[in-house]
Amino acid sequence: MGGNGRQLNIIFAGTPDFAVPPLRELIASEHRVIAVYTQPDRPSGRGRKLVSSPVKQLAEAQGIPVFQPLNFRAEEDLAALEGLDADLMVVAAYGLLLPRRALDAPRLGCVNIHASLLPRWRGAAPIQRAVLAGDAETGVTIMEMEAGLDTGPMLLKRSCPIAREDTGGTLHDRLSLLGAEALMEALPGIADGSLDAQPQADELACYAAKLDKSEARIDWGRSALELDRQVRAFNPWPVAQCDLQGKTLRVWESATLAEQSTEQPGTVVRATRAGVDVATGDGMLRIMRLQMPGKRAMSAADFVNARKLDGVLLG
């Protein structure tokens, strides 16, 4: 924020990988990150060992005090937050709702890095919902936090196109870096009060519900265009899937083909080294990377070497 800017005492609240680049930028800046809030450690992997969040790992490596309240219902958690006497709280994919008292604790309040161009895609899964809907662009919004879900006034927006081959994963990584840049751009104006907050147009709002594993099922009666968006949006989680001869086939990468097929939707029209071409309700979907249970994801070329798929009906 330039050498003459005010140094802020900042609390950072975030949990997953998305929140790491903004925290890294804050640590490298002239501001002081006085505390980090992150979700409690969760059991992970086969051994169900407790694992620290990516944000906690970075904070501990930098010697920053870490707080991990289960929620903000306990008086001691709220009192501890107020006792930090912060100028500002920066929130990025924290995963806990902050009550009014927590939002009011820092002198300048709380700002959130949200991974969409608000008011479009308020809620938990804005990145994947934008891909699923076929949006041409998305971006990040730096917003003031209030009690509602992603309803606060907007301080700064930065947009980026959604490329034809973008997945939930590639877009996530790009928006994470864009969010860090946008935050650093907004901080001087937040510090001196010169950044004007614009209210959101509530009538344009749409909601990005949390992803559910049940949404991963492929319905071959839908169009190839919709199915391709589903494959891309759900990579790397929960991964689009269908049935192949009684087993779950996970589809990691696909493309739409312009040609139509008269076959029943779900029928493999042809399987070549280029891909497994499947009839849909409208157009054809070419599957290029796929995975059987207990096996690694592989290219269609490797997959069709091992099995005959022509004429098979996918469930």
N, C-alpha and C positions, 0 to 999 in steps of 0.2 A: 504493500500500500504506500510505497514511497517512503523515503526516510523521515519525512516530517509528519507522518500520520500518527494518530494516537495509538499507543500500545494498549491492547485490550487483554483483560484476564478472561479467558474463554473456557467454558465447560463444553466438552464434546460428547455427544451421545450417539452411538451407532453400534452395529453388531456385525453384519456380514462383510464380505469382500468389497461390496459396493462402497462402503463407508471408509475404506482404507486410504484411497488417494486424497480425499479432502482432509483427513486427519494428518496425513503426511505433509501436505501443503501448509497446514496451520503450524505444525511443529517447526517447519523450515522458515516460517515467516517471523516478523518481529513481535508477533503477539505471543502471549504466554498461555499454553494449555495447562490449566491448573488442576483439572480432573477429567477423567473419562468415565462415562456411564455406558455399560453394555449389559446384554442379557446374561442371566446366570449360566454357568458352564452346563453343557448338555451331554448326555451319554451318546457316543457315536461308535460306528463300526461294529465288527463282530464281537469284540470283547466288551462292548458297551462302556468303554472308559470315558471318564469325564473329559471333555475337550473345551478349551478356551476359545472364545470367538476370535476371528482375525483381528478385530479392533483391540481386544484385550492383549493379544500377543504383541501388537505394535506398541501399545501404551506401556506395557511392562518392560519391553526392550528399551524404551526411552525414559524409564524411571518415573512415569506419570502415575499418580494415585488412581486406582480403579475402584469404582462402586458398582455393585451388581444387585440392586434391589429386585425382589420378585415382582413388585408393583409399587405404586406410590400411595398405598393406603395407610402404611404405618407412620405414625407421627415422627418417629426418630429418622426415617428416611427423608421426609420433607424438611425436618429441622437441619439435617446434615447438608442438604442441598442449599438451603437458605444460608447456612453458616459459611459456605464457600465464598460468599460475597462477590460473585462474578459480575462482569460487565455484560456478558452475552453467553447464551447457550446455542450451540450449533448442533442440529439434529440431522442425521442421515441414516435412514433405514434402521432405526433403533428397535422398533417392534413393540414398544410399550406406549400406551396412551398417557400423556402427561396431564394431570389435573390442573385446574386454574392456579393453585398455589405454586406449583412447580413452574408454570409458565411465567408467573409474576416474579419469581425469585431473582433472576438476573436484572441488573439495572436497565438494560436495553431490551429485555425480553428474550424470546427464543425465535430463531429462524430455522427453517427446514429446507434441505435440498431434496426436491421432489423430482422423480424421473419421468416427467411428462410436461407438456405445454398446458398448464392449467388454464381453464377449469376442466379440460378433457382429461379423463383417466385419473380421477381422485381414487385413492384406495391402495390396496396391497400389491397389486401386480400390474402396474402401468406399462412396463416394458413389453411383457408378453401380450397384453391385451391390444396394444398398438399394432403389433405384428399380425395378430389374429384377425384384427379388423381390416387389415390391408391399408392402414394409414400410410401416406406418402412421406410424412415427416413426424418427428417427435422432438424431444429436447429435455431441458431441465428448467425448473422454476425455483428461484430462491424466494421463499415466502415467509411472512410473519406468521407465527403459529397462534391459533386460538383454539377454543375448546372443541370445535367441530372437526371432522375428518378432512384434512387438506382443503379447508374452506377459507383460510386466511388471505389477507391482501398480498399482492405479488410485488416483489422488489426488483427482480431482474429475471429475464428469460433468455435462454440461448437455445437455438434450434439446430437440429441436424437431420439430414435425409435418412429415410429407411431404404437401404439398398435392396435390390431384388433378391440377393442371396443372404441377407441378414437373418440371423437366428436370434432367439432370446438371449443366447450367450454372447454373441458378438456385439449386439446392441447394448447389453448390460455393461460390457467393458468400456465401450466408447462413451456411454452416458456417465459412467463413474468418473472418468477423466474430465469430461465436460463440466460435471457438477463441481469438481475441485476448482477448475478455472473460473467458473461463474461465481463461486463463493469468494474467491480472492478479489475478483472484480467488484463485488458488491460491498466488501468489508469497509473500505474507506467511507463510502456514503452512509453505511449503517452507523459507523463510529461517530461521524459528525452530524448525522441527522439530515443530510442533504438528499438522500435517496427517497424518492416519493413512492409510497406504497399505493398500488392501484387495486381497487376492489375487483374480485372475480365476478364475471357474469354468471350468476347461479343458474340461469335458464339454459346455459350451454353445457352445464356439467354432465359428465357421465362417469359411471362407477366401474373401477377395475377390481372386480372381486378376486379374492385369493384363488390361486390355482388349485384344482382338485384332481386327484389321480383319475377319477372317473371320466374326466374330460379328454383323457388321452386316447380313448377308444376311437378308432377310425370307422366312420359310417360311409361305406363306399357309394351309397346313394347320393351323397353330396357331390358338388362339382370338384373337378381336379384343382381349380384355383383355391377353393376353400381348404381342401385337404393339404395342399402344399403349404398354405399359411399355418395350418395346425402343426405340421411337421416342423416348420421353422420356429414357431413360437414356443413349442414344447421341447426344444433342444437347448440346454442339456437336461431339463426336468419339466414334466414327468416322462417325456419321450412318447411320441405317438405310437400306437400299437394296434395290431389286428391278430386274427387267428390264422395260423398256417397248419393245416392237418392236425388240429388239436393242441398245438403249442403256440405260445405267445411270440409273435414276431414284432420286434421293435424297429421302427423306421426312423433313421437318423437324418437322412438327406434325400431330397426328392426334387423333381422339376415337373412343370406342366408341359404336356404335348398338345399341339394345336389340333391334331386329328381326333375324330370321333370314332367310337366303336359301337357296333350293334350288340356286342356281348352283354350278358348280365353284369351289372356293377359288381366289382370284386374279382372278376375273372382275369387271370393272367393271360393277356393277349399274346405276348411273346416275352421270352427271357433271353437276353443277349449279354455280352460283356459290357455293353453300354448301360444296361439297366433292366429292371423288371418292370414292364409296361402293363399297367392294370386299368381295366375299364372302370369308369366312375359314372355318376349320374349325368355328368356333362364334361366331355373331354377325357383325356387319359393322363394318369399320373405315372411318371417314371420314378421308380425307387432306385437310388444309387448307393446308399449305405444302409445296412440292415444288420440285425443281431438276433440270434436265437438264444434261448435260455442257457445260462452257464457258459456261453461262448463270448468271444470278443466281437465288437462291431467290425464288419468287413465290407469291402466293396462288392457291388453286384457281380463284378467279373469273377471274384473268388467264390462267391456264393453259388452262382449258376454252374460252376465247374463241378460242384459236389452233388447237385440234385437237379432233377428234371421238373420244371415248373409250368411249362406251357399247358394252358387249359385248366390249371388248378384254380379252384374258387377260394378266395381269401374271405375269412369271416370278419 
